Amino acid sequence: MQPRALLTALHDAAVQGAAPFSRTQHAVRQWCEDQQVEPDTGIHVFALGKAAPAMMAGALDALHSLALSAQVHGGIVVSHHLPDSDTWHGVQLPPTIERVTGDHPVPGPASLAAADAIDDAIARISAGDIALVLLSGGTTALCAAPIAALSQTVGDADAAQAQVANLAHTLLEGGLAIHEMNAIRRRVLRFGAGRLAVALHQRGARQIATFAISDVIGDDPAVIGSGPCTPDPFDDATFLALLDAYDLRSQLQRAISTVLGIAGSHQPPAVPAATHPVFANSTYTIVARNADAVQSLADAAHAHGVANVFIDDVPLEGEAAQLGDTLARRALALATRTPRNHTALLVCGGEPVVNLQTTTARAMQFGEDDDARLEEYGETGAPLELRASAADEPMKGGRMQLLAMSAALSLDAAAARGNADAWRIQLLAAGTDGRDGPTDAAGAIIDAATPALARRHGRTPESDIETGRSYYPLDASDALLRTGPTGTNVMDVVAVLITG
């Protein structure tokens, strides 16, 4: 198999390793059996996030296998895209389940409407019912709505929703990692920091079982989806220290500053205490994570005959461009140790970031106007689109595309110095959700020839990555990996292949 075809197959294996349907089906069935759920128990299913449709289908399939599907009295699916039919993964969606689309990656009016629909679904719970909550990446934005205190401060929910969106912009511009952003956002979100669990409990749910696909490093339940069914681990002092660490007091809008307790005499908004009785009757299960995707990719490489497969257990964190250069250097070292008649693969996973302020500043140095504006943001700080005027070429790309192009330039430089091993290396860098930034690509597959191919089509890849335009040289060199939406999201995978 040719290297590109092999790496494409390995990416598909990584996605399948975190398949929401099968993993949710197994976890929900196991929980129901362990809890000995009675056949007359009312069940409500809340599926939120990018993988919500597949997770809902998996949960319903599990309930059907246990003769409990007739007890699904209500629920809701909130996602970015929803199937047109009523049959998902071969499972018929019951009429008791509402379907709603929210805004992503920046919360807007549809996210507010989705939160209101969740409230309506909660109101249909009766005392003694069970609530199953299915979480996946994107939940924070898709269901984002302001807490009552913020709406009261600014005058109405719509204006408060605009404040929530602006807060997301500010945090992304500041270069915060996803766990830091969600630590701040969950304080002002209607269902953040355990508030969804409390609402379910107050309505009468006797048990709340959460099943999550982790899209964050460390798989922290308080970070996944901003912790709708998990108590906030930060006390007020730690929370305020995080704000000060990024000098946010002067950057936030007045209403948000007031509500967050960093302006005026207000205290940070109250969050449910860890001792709240709801958490004693709640369970939390991680059904899929990045490590599952990485292991599945490695297993598939073995099955395809790759002689030596190495898994890096250290998550990919930090600036994407720097990681690309580092991975290229590691690849060259691995190639040196790998005999010419052998193959090897280095596999790792995680989620790098790109500092939007730094990227914007670099774009300005290359001639952009001072009034350039960021138009769209990814959930973890990937650079996405910046346009100085209608005539200018916009920034376009994502963290995996930036990492891949940076690695390609390092391999290109090594080859120019006469390092023959550089030509033995191919690198896959892609998101498991099939979408890297607001582009049509999951990521890219590059080698030492990628920069030269881009130059032949008029690109200058060195300045492209400096100004947040990694998409263009990768597209010009036919290096982009386009898979379409995968239905899951467990961050990113990188596979470095050394051929014979």
VEXLUMLUM-725306 format. One record per residue (C-alpha): chain; y, z, x; residue number from 1. Coordinates in nm, 4 decimals. Example, Ala and Ser with C-alpha at 12.3 -4.5 7.8 and 13.67 -1.06 7.14 Angstrom:
2
  c         v         w         u    k
  A   -0.4500    0.7800    1.2300    1
  A   -0.1060    0.7140    1.3670    2
This chain:
500
  c         v         w         u    k
  A    0.0000    0.0000    0.0000    1
  A    0.3469   -0.0888    0.1279    2
  A    0.5696    0.2106    0.2177    3
  A    0.8180    0.1584   -0.0667    4
  A    0.5403    0.1206   -0.3232    5
  A    0.3699    0.4324   -0.1859    6
  A    0.6876    0.6415   -0.1983    7
  A    0.7594    0.5205   -0.5517    8
  A    0.4084    0.6271   -0.6545    9
  A    0.4604    0.9643   -0.4874   10
  A    0.7846    1.0201   -0.6798   11
  A    0.5980    0.9466   -1.0015   12
  A    0.3327    1.2013   -0.8986   13
  A    0.6055    1.4604   -0.8422   14
  A    0.7428    1.3973   -1.1915   15
  A    0.3974    1.4227   -1.3459   16
  A    0.3412    1.7491   -1.1613   17
  A    0.6183    1.9029   -1.3716   18
  A    0.5312    1.7248   -1.6970   19
  A    0.6913    1.9292   -1.9801   20
  A    0.4437    1.8394   -2.2553   21
  A    0.1192    1.9488   -2.0911   22
  A    0.2627    2.2500   -1.9129   23
  A    0.4350    2.3804   -2.2256   24
  A    0.1265    2.3132   -2.4361   25
  A   -0.0905    2.5195   -2.2033   26
  A    0.1590    2.8062   -2.1673   27
  A    0.2309    2.8403   -2.5410   28
  A   -0.1374    2.8283   -2.6339   29
  A   -0.2159    3.0933   -2.3714   30
  A    0.0646    3.3193   -2.4964   31
  A   -0.0433    3.2912   -2.8603   32
  A   -0.4007    3.3753   -2.7697   33
  A   -0.2952    3.6713   -2.5538   34
  A   -0.0665    3.8023   -2.8292   35
  A   -0.3280    3.7370   -3.0980   36
  A   -0.0699    3.5764   -3.3248   37
  A   -0.1785    3.6156   -3.6857   38
  A   -0.2143    3.2988   -3.8976   39
  A    0.0440    3.4206   -4.1524   40
  A    0.3175    3.4871   -3.8944   41
  A    0.6389    3.2893   -3.9337   42
  A    0.7243    3.0974   -3.6169   43
  A    1.0573    2.9458   -3.5141   44
  A    1.0869    2.7160   -3.2116   45
  A    1.4121    2.6625   -3.0200   46
  A    1.3892    2.3813   -2.7614   47
  A    1.7020    2.3400   -2.5489   48
  A    1.7708    2.1112   -2.2537   49
  A    1.6874    1.7728   -2.1044   50
  A    1.3127    1.8268   -2.1461   51
  A    1.3472    1.9722   -2.4972   52
  A    1.1710    1.6886   -2.6868   53
  A    0.8596    1.6963   -2.4669   54
  A    0.8546    2.0777   -2.4602   55
  A    0.8852    2.0931   -2.8385   56
  A    0.5965    1.8467   -2.8744   57
  A    0.3853    2.0503   -2.6342   58
  A    0.4542    2.3741   -2.8207   59
  A    0.3779    2.2162   -3.1587   60
  A    0.0542    2.0705   -3.0220   61
  A   -0.0501    2.4156   -2.9006   62
  A    0.0282    2.5709   -3.2382   63
  A   -0.1666    2.2954   -3.4147   64
  A   -0.4703    2.3574   -3.1944   65
  A   -0.4617    2.7231   -3.3028   66
  A   -0.4148    2.6379   -3.6723   67
  A   -0.0629    2.7851   -3.6596   68
  A    0.1442    2.4700   -3.7107   69
  A    0.1861    2.5364   -4.0836   70
  A    0.3646    2.8592   -3.9889   71
  A    0.6524    2.6785   -3.8171   72
  A    0.9238    2.7844   -4.0609   73
  A    1.2187    2.6597   -3.8607   74
  A    1.3690    2.5695   -3.5288   75
  A    1.5860    2.3209   -3.3462   76
  A    1.5815    2.0689   -3.0628   77
  A    1.9015    2.0257   -2.8602   78
  A    1.8997    1.7600   -2.5905   79
  A    2.1065    1.4783   -2.4432   80
  A    1.8822    1.2023   -2.5787   81
  A    1.6331    1.2294   -2.8653   82
  A    1.3479    0.9956   -2.9648   83
  A    1.4173    0.7720   -3.2637   84
  A    1.0812    0.8330   -3.4299   85
  A    0.9403    1.1504   -3.5853   86
  A    0.6336    1.1396   -3.3591   87
  A    0.6829    1.2774   -3.0095   88
  A    0.3982    1.2535   -2.7578   89
  A    0.1636    1.1915   -3.0471   90
  A    0.2840    1.5017   -3.2332   91
  A    0.4522    1.4766   -3.5736   92
  A    0.7794    1.6679   -3.5814   93
  A    0.7894    1.8845   -3.8970   94
  A    1.0937    1.8619   -4.1273   95
  A    1.1708    2.2279   -4.0593   96
  A    1.2863    2.1379   -3.7048   97
  A    1.6461    2.0198   -3.6765   98
  A    1.7443    1.7652   -3.4111   99
  A    2.0850    1.7759   -3.2404  100
  A    2.2430    1.6107   -2.9366  101
  A    2.4892    1.7950   -2.7156  102
  A    2.7295    1.6876   -2.4420  103
  A    2.6174    1.6674   -2.0804  104
  A    2.7140    1.7240   -1.8050  105
  A    3.0529    1.8447   -1.9316  106
  A    3.0410    2.0432   -2.2594  107
  A    3.2493    1.9003   -2.5401  108
  A    3.2643    1.8845   -2.9213  109
  A    2.8956    1.7906   -2.9527  110
  A    2.7970    2.0984   -2.7522  111
  A    3.0039    2.3179   -2.9824  112
  A    2.8369    2.1558   -3.2844  113
  A    2.4970    2.2142   -3.1242  114
  A    2.5748    2.5834   -3.0785  115
  A    2.6760    2.6068   -3.4432  116
  A    2.3462    2.4393   -3.5396  117
  A    2.1582    2.6967   -3.3322  118
  A    2.3365    2.9704   -3.5276  119
  A    2.2200    2.8064   -3.8505  120
  A    1.8623    2.7938   -3.7194  121
  A    1.8785    3.1613   -3.6261  122
  A    1.9936    3.2435   -3.9803  123
  A    1.6658    3.1039   -4.1160  124
  A    1.4601    3.3705   -3.9382  125
  A    1.3018    3.6438   -4.1514  126
  A    1.2143    3.9946   -4.0424  127
  A    0.8855    4.0006   -3.8508  128
  A    0.8955    3.6358   -3.7432  129
  A    0.8323    3.5152   -3.3878  130
  A    1.0805    3.3054   -3.1890  131
  A    0.9646    3.0678   -2.9173  132
  A    1.2485    2.9566   -2.6871  133
  A    1.1861    2.6504   -2.4676  134
  A    1.4420    2.6051   -2.1886  135
  A    1.5008    2.3264   -1.9385  136
  A    1.7760    2.1850   -1.7186  137
  A    2.1009    2.0979   -1.8924  138
  A    2.0837    2.3816   -2.1438  139
  A    2.4092    2.5401   -2.0250  140
  A    2.6200    2.2315   -2.1012  141
  A    2.4279    2.1021   -2.4025  142
  A    2.4630    2.4289   -2.5946  143
  A    2.7901    2.5533   -2.4478  144
  A    3.0253    2.7216   -2.6910  145
  A    3.2846    2.9921   -2.6345  146
  A    3.2353    3.3581   -2.7141  147
  A    3.4439    3.4900   -3.0015  148
  A    3.6891    3.6645   -2.7676  149
  A    3.7867    3.3349   -2.6067  150
  A    3.8314    3.1602   -2.9417  151
  A    4.0494    3.4469   -3.0613  152
  A    4.2592    3.4360   -2.7444  153
  A    4.3412    3.0645   -2.7671  154
  A    4.3519    3.0449   -3.1467  155
  A    4.0477    2.8362   -3.2483  156
  A    3.7011    2.7306   -3.1336  157
  A    3.7968    2.3711   -3.0479  158
  A    4.0724    2.4804   -2.8114  159
  A    3.8402    2.7404   -2.6629  160
  A    3.5770    2.4710   -2.6083  161
  A    3.8288    2.2755   -2.4010  162
  A    3.8761    2.5899   -2.1913  163
  A    3.4995    2.6084   -2.1357  164
  A    3.4969    2.2453   -2.0167  165
  A    3.7913    2.3086   -1.7869  166
  A    3.6130    2.6098   -1.6399  167
  A    3.3156    2.3856   -1.5557  168
  A    3.5520    2.1401   -1.3822  169
  A    3.7159    2.4146   -1.1779  170
  A    3.3875    2.5637   -1.0630  171
  A    3.2524    2.2238   -0.9596  172
  A    3.5678    2.1438   -0.7650  173
  A    3.5292    2.4766   -0.5853  174
  A    3.1886    2.3815   -0.4459  175
  A    2.9981    2.6669   -0.6117  176
  A    2.6196    2.6473   -0.6209  177
  A    2.4525    2.6343   -0.9624  178
  A    2.3537    3.0031   -0.9570  179
  A    2.7140    3.0985   -0.8830  180
  A    2.8566    2.8700   -1.1497  181
  A    2.6194    3.0006   -1.4139  182
  A    2.6914    3.3600   -1.3160  183
  A    3.0509    3.2939   -1.4196  184
  A    2.9930    3.0597   -1.7146  185
  A    2.7379    3.2813   -1.8881  186
  A    3.0041    3.5490   -1.9344  187
  A    3.2042    3.3278   -2.1725  188
  A    2.9219    3.1350   -2.3445  189
  A    2.8052    3.2250   -2.6937  190
  A    2.4384    3.2248   -2.5940  191
  A    2.4708    3.3128   -2.2229  192
  A    2.3597    3.6332   -2.0522  193
  A    2.0976    3.7306   -2.3093  194
  A    2.3121    3.6747   -2.6187  195
  A    2.0656    3.4287   -2.7766  196
  A    1.7874    3.6868   -2.7555  197
  A    2.0128    3.9501   -2.9104  198
  A    2.1048    3.7161   -3.1970  199
  A    1.7362    3.6444   -3.2640  200
  A    1.6555    4.0158   -3.2516  201
  A    1.9384    4.1090   -3.4861  202
  A    1.8114    3.8554   -3.7362  203
  A    1.4704    4.0236   -3.7359  204
  A    1.2548    3.8418   -3.4791  205
  A    0.9930    4.0926   -3.3683  206
  A    0.8911    3.8973   -3.0575  207
  A    1.0788    3.6479   -2.8428  208
  A    0.8810    3.4376   -2.5971  209
  A    1.0732    3.2172   -2.3550  210
  A    0.9092    2.9269   -2.1705  211
  A    1.1245    2.7645   -1.9027  212
  A    1.1184    2.4645   -1.6766  213
  A    1.3165    2.5802   -1.3759  214
  A    1.5911    2.3562   -1.2424  215
  A    1.7319    2.6152   -1.0007  216
  A    1.6363    2.7357   -0.6557  217
  A    1.4620    3.0711   -0.6801  218
  A    1.3626    3.0204   -1.0465  219
  A    1.5905    3.3057   -1.1573  220
  A    1.5713    3.3448   -1.5395  221
  A    1.9331    3.4652   -1.5430  222
  A    2.0418    3.1312   -1.3953  223
  A    1.8188    2.8857   -1.5874  224
  A    2.0315    2.7695   -1.8801  225
  A    2.2730    3.0584   -1.8023  226
  A    2.0095    3.3103   -1.9115  227
  A    2.0183    3.2907   -2.2935  228
  A    1.7276    3.5344   -2.3232  229
  A    1.7792    3.7315   -2.0017  230
  A    2.0146    4.0238   -1.9260  231
  A    2.2939    3.9574   -1.6800  232
  A    2.1983    4.1105   -1.3409  233
  A    2.5635    4.1317   -1.2303  234
  A    2.7717    4.4380   -1.3042  235
  A    3.1454    4.3896   -1.3534  236
  A    3.2302    4.4647   -0.9897  237
  A    2.9825    4.2076   -0.8568  238
  A    3.1038    3.9530   -1.1097  239
  A    3.4686    3.9973   -1.0103  240
  A    3.3758    3.9867   -0.6407  241
  A    3.2161    3.6445   -0.6961  242
  A    3.5373    3.5164   -0.8551  243
  A    3.7396    3.6474   -0.5602  244
  A    3.4994    3.4986   -0.3051  245
  A    3.6140    3.1549   -0.4208  246
  A    3.9765    3.2566   -0.4807  247
  A    3.9474    3.1684   -0.8479  248
  A    4.2076    3.4082   -0.9841  249
  A    4.4862    3.1566   -0.9236  250
  A    4.2873    2.8487   -1.0264  251
  A    4.1729    2.9348   -1.3786  252
  A    4.3679    2.8768   -1.6974  253
  A    4.5480    3.1813   -1.8342  254
  A    4.3242    3.2266   -2.1406  255
  A    4.0047    3.2126   -1.9341  256
  A    4.1558    3.4479   -1.6756  257
  A    4.2474    3.6948   -1.9464  258
  A    3.9083    3.6881   -2.1136  259
  A    3.7219    3.7111   -1.7818  260
  A    3.9232    4.0212   -1.6926  261
  A    4.1089    3.8827   -1.3915  262
  A    4.4499    3.8747   -1.5577  263
  A    4.6261    4.1369   -1.7644  264
  A    4.4561    4.4623   -1.8580  265
  A    4.1350    4.3139   -1.9994  266
  A    3.7875    4.3951   -1.8736  267
  A    3.5234    4.1252   -1.8176  268
  A    3.3485    4.0353   -2.1445  269
  A    3.0678    4.2693   -2.2389  270
  A    2.7132    4.1431   -2.1954  271
  A    2.3920    4.2852   -2.3458  272
  A    2.2616    4.5722   -2.1358  273
  A    1.9233    4.5399   -1.9680  274
  A    1.8207    4.8436   -2.1741  275
  A    1.8824    4.6621   -2.5033  276
  A    1.5658    4.6906   -2.7177  277
  A    1.5365    4.3113   -2.7477  278
  A    1.4265    4.2823   -2.3860  279
  A    1.1394    4.5237   -2.4412  280
  A    0.9958    4.2800   -2.6952  281
  A    1.0573    3.9649   -2.4907  282
  A    0.8443    3.7725   -2.2453  283
  A    0.9440    3.5027   -1.9976  284
  A    0.7173    3.2344   -1.8518  285
  A    0.8088    2.9682   -1.5958  286
  A    0.5971    2.6690   -1.6963  287
  A    0.7116    2.4252   -1.4250  288
  A    0.9226    2.4428   -1.1127  289
  A    1.0198    2.2391   -0.8094  290
  A    0.7245    2.3725   -0.6102  291
  A    0.4893    2.2131   -0.8664  292
  A    0.6500    1.8735   -0.8140  293
  A    0.6389    1.9080   -0.4362  294
  A    0.2726    2.0093   -0.4378  295
  A    0.1789    1.7250   -0.6726  296
  A    0.3564    1.4787   -0.4445  297
  A    0.1691    1.6158   -0.1439  298
  A   -0.1656    1.6000   -0.3265  299
  A   -0.1000    1.2382   -0.4235  300
  A   -0.0186    1.1524   -0.0617  301
  A   -0.3566    1.2915    0.0458  302
  A   -0.5236    1.0880   -0.2290  303
  A   -0.3511    0.7730   -0.0987  304
  A   -0.4897    0.8314    0.2488  305
  A   -0.1926    0.9827    0.4320  306
  A   -0.3566    1.1590    0.7245  307
  A   -0.1113    1.4439    0.7813  308
  A    0.0979    1.5986    0.5042  309
  A    0.3409    1.8800    0.5783  310
  A    0.5165    2.0815    0.3050  311
  A    0.8417    2.2510    0.3953  312
  A    0.8621    2.5729    0.1942  313
  A    1.2320    2.6205    0.2681  314
  A    1.4351    2.4829   -0.0264  315
  A    1.6884    2.2084    0.0339  316
  A    2.0273    2.3765    0.0081  317
  A    2.3713    2.3033    0.1446  318
  A    2.5755    1.9872    0.1929  319
  A    2.3791    1.6732    0.1119  320
  A    2.5253    1.4629    0.3938  321
  A    2.4395    1.7215    0.6574  322
  A    2.0881    1.7580    0.5194  323
  A    2.0383    1.3820    0.5386  324
  A    2.1245    1.3806    0.9084  325
  A    1.9041    1.6844    0.9723  326
  A    1.6065    1.5301    0.7924  327
  A    1.6435    1.2083    0.9912  328
  A    1.6335    1.4059    1.3141  329
  A    1.3263    1.5958    1.1962  330
  A    1.1647    1.2670    1.1012  331
  A    1.2225    1.1271    1.4504  332
  A    1.0677    1.4367    1.6045  333
  A    0.7672    1.4094    1.3718  334
  A    0.7276    1.0400    1.4534  335
  A    0.7210    1.1221    1.8232  336
  A    0.4264    1.3590    1.7630  337
  A    0.2403    1.1190    1.5335  338
  A    0.0188    0.8627    1.7117  339
  A    0.0842    0.4983    1.6361  340
  A   -0.2406    0.4571    1.4430  341
  A   -0.1739    0.7573    1.2150  342
  A    0.0479    0.8312    0.9154  343
  A    0.2321    1.1512    0.8337  344
  A    0.4472    1.2814    0.5499  345
  A    0.7012    1.5617    0.5342  346
  A    0.7715    1.6878    0.1810  347
  A    1.0475    1.9223    0.0657  348
  A    1.2394    2.0012   -0.2492  349
  A    1.5484    2.1752   -0.3739  350
  A    1.9013    2.0811   -0.4731  351
  A    2.1785    2.0072   -0.2236  352
  A    2.5421    2.0139   -0.3271  353
  A    2.8527    1.8107   -0.2566  354
  A    3.1903    1.9806   -0.2396  355
  A    3.4128    1.7791   -0.4731  356
  A    3.7320    1.9042   -0.3115  357
  A    3.6154    1.7888    0.0307  358
  A    3.5013    1.4521   -0.1016  359
  A    3.8270    1.3978   -0.2874  360
  A    4.0293    1.4848    0.0229  361
  A    3.8316    1.2329    0.2267  362
  A    3.8916    0.9672   -0.0382  363
  A    4.2643    1.0311   -0.0110  364
  A    4.2483    0.9835    0.3668  365
  A    4.1046    0.6375    0.3034  366
  A    4.4053    0.5306    0.0976  367
  A    4.3522    0.6688   -0.2535  368
  A    4.6605    0.7626   -0.4562  369
  A    4.7556    1.1277   -0.4861  370
  A    4.7097    1.1216   -0.8632  371
  A    4.3356    1.0489   -0.8413  372
  A    4.1399    1.2329   -1.1069  373
  A    3.7805    1.3421   -1.1324  374
  A    3.6363    1.1785   -1.4418  375
  A    3.2844    1.3114   -1.4586  376
  A    3.0886    1.5932   -1.3051  377
  A    2.7254    1.6696   -1.2408  378
  A    2.5833    2.0117   -1.3094  379
  A    2.5455    2.1025   -0.9440  380
  A    2.8491    1.9574   -0.7781  381
  A    2.7314    1.6029   -0.7070  382
  A    3.0214    1.3616   -0.6572  383
  A    3.0284    1.1287   -0.9415  384
  A    3.3275    0.9267   -1.0393  385
  A    3.6833    0.9352   -0.9150  386
  A    3.9330    0.6625   -0.9955  387
  A    4.2855    0.6462   -0.8556  388
  A    4.3812    0.3566   -1.0784  389
  A    4.2069    0.0989   -1.2936  390
  A    4.2040   -0.1475   -1.0036  391
  A    4.0388    0.0850   -0.7534  392
  A    3.6674    0.1050   -0.6879  393
  A    3.5464    0.4376   -0.8319  394
  A    3.3494    0.6989   -0.6487  395
  A    2.9902    0.6604   -0.7507  396
  A    2.6672    0.8280   -0.6458  397
  A    2.4892    1.1592   -0.6455  398
  A    2.3614    1.4189   -0.4046  399
  A    2.0307    1.2390   -0.3379  400
  A    2.2036    0.9063   -0.2779  401
  A    2.4440    1.0724   -0.0355  402
  A    2.1556    1.2438    0.1448  403
  A    1.9601    0.9180    0.1663  404
  A    2.2529    0.7131    0.2983  405
  A    2.3351    0.9796    0.5566  406
  A    1.9732    0.9765    0.6768  407
  A    1.9760    0.5968    0.6915  408
  A    2.2833    0.5976    0.9160  409
  A    2.1175    0.8473    1.1495  410
  A    1.8041    0.6309    1.1720  411
  A    2.0204    0.3220    1.2261  412
  A    2.1979    0.4948    1.5157  413
  A    1.8663    0.6033    1.6683  414
  A    1.7307    0.2495    1.6474  415
  A    2.0478    0.1166    1.8134  416
  A    1.9837    0.3573    2.1028  417
  A    1.6423    0.2012    2.1498  418
  A    1.4296    0.4634    1.9745  419
  A    1.1424    0.2509    1.8426  420
  A    1.0126    0.5395    1.6303  421
  A    1.3134    0.4999    1.4010  422
  A    1.1514    0.1847    1.2581  423
  A    0.8399    0.3821    1.1562  424
  A    1.0328    0.6057    0.9146  425
  A    1.0979    0.5631    0.5432  426
  A    1.2636    0.8363    0.3372  427
  A    1.2552    0.8987   -0.0381  428
  A    1.5268    1.1195   -0.1855  429
  A    1.5363    1.1412   -0.5641  430
  A    1.5890    1.3662   -0.8623  431
  A    1.2911    1.4432   -1.0809  432
  A    1.4934    1.3749   -1.3963  433
  A    1.5447    1.0089   -1.3068  434
  A    1.9226    1.0334   -1.2911  435
  A    2.1180    1.1153   -0.9753  436
  A    2.4746    1.1722   -1.0859  437
  A    2.6047    0.9494   -1.3687  438
  A    2.4266    0.6448   -1.2275  439
  A    2.1275    0.4347   -1.3264  440
  A    1.9255    0.5519   -1.0249  441
  A    1.7078    0.8553   -0.9550  442
  A    1.7869    0.8299   -0.5851  443
  A    1.6886    0.5944   -0.3052  444
  A    1.4223    0.4895   -0.0568  445
  A    1.5752    0.4070    0.2814  446
  A    1.4837    0.3128    0.6367  447
  A    1.6658    0.2253    0.9592  448
  A    1.7485   -0.1227    0.8278  449
  A    1.9345   -0.0015    0.5176  450
  A    2.2845    0.0212    0.6747  451
  A    2.2582   -0.3261    0.8312  452
  A    2.1537   -0.4767    0.4983  453
  A    2.4506   -0.3081    0.3299  454
  A    2.6886   -0.4441    0.5941  455
  A    2.5630   -0.7976    0.5331  456
  A    2.6825   -0.7598    0.1757  457
  A    3.0291   -0.6491    0.2817  458
  A    2.9855   -0.2722    0.2643  459
  A    3.0937   -0.0208    0.5265  460
  A    2.8384    0.2563    0.4683  461
  A    3.0086    0.5021    0.7042  462
  A    3.3286    0.5059    0.4962  463
  A    3.1308    0.4793    0.1717  464
  A    2.9611    0.8142    0.2276  465
  A    3.2870    0.9690    0.3459  466
  A    3.4579    0.8713    0.0194  467
  A    3.1782    0.9446   -0.2278  468
  A    3.0584    0.5856   -0.2748  469
  A    2.7005    0.6115   -0.1519  470
  A    2.5731    0.4180   -0.4541  471
  A    2.7271    0.0896   -0.3423  472
  A    2.5661    0.0413    0.0031  473
  A    2.2313    0.1556   -0.1353  474
  A    2.2603   -0.0899   -0.4210  475
  A    2.3631   -0.3699   -0.1851  476
  A    2.0605   -0.3053    0.0368  477
  A    1.8207   -0.2845   -0.2612  478
  A    1.7361    0.0755   -0.1677  479
  A    1.8032    0.2456   -0.5018  480
  A    1.5085    0.3894   -0.6945  481
  A    1.5466    0.3270   -1.0667  482
  A    1.2931    0.5037   -1.2874  483
  A    1.4825    0.5696   -1.6089  484
  A    1.4844    0.9165   -1.7696  485
  A    1.1636    1.1046   -1.6874  486
  A    1.1813    1.3773   -1.9525  487
  A    1.1686    1.6613   -1.7011  488
  A    1.4033    1.8226   -1.4510  489
  A    1.2882    2.0413   -1.1627  490
  A    1.5632    1.9487   -0.9164  491
  A    1.5043    1.7017   -0.6320  492
  A    1.2251    1.5936   -0.3987  493
  A    1.2421    1.4387   -0.0534  494
  A    0.9478    1.2710    0.1173  495
  A    0.9698    1.1439    0.4763  496
  A    0.6942    0.8948    0.5579  497
  A    0.5872    0.8081    0.9130  498
  A    0.3804    0.4909    0.9199  499
  A    0.1378    0.3741    1.1858  500
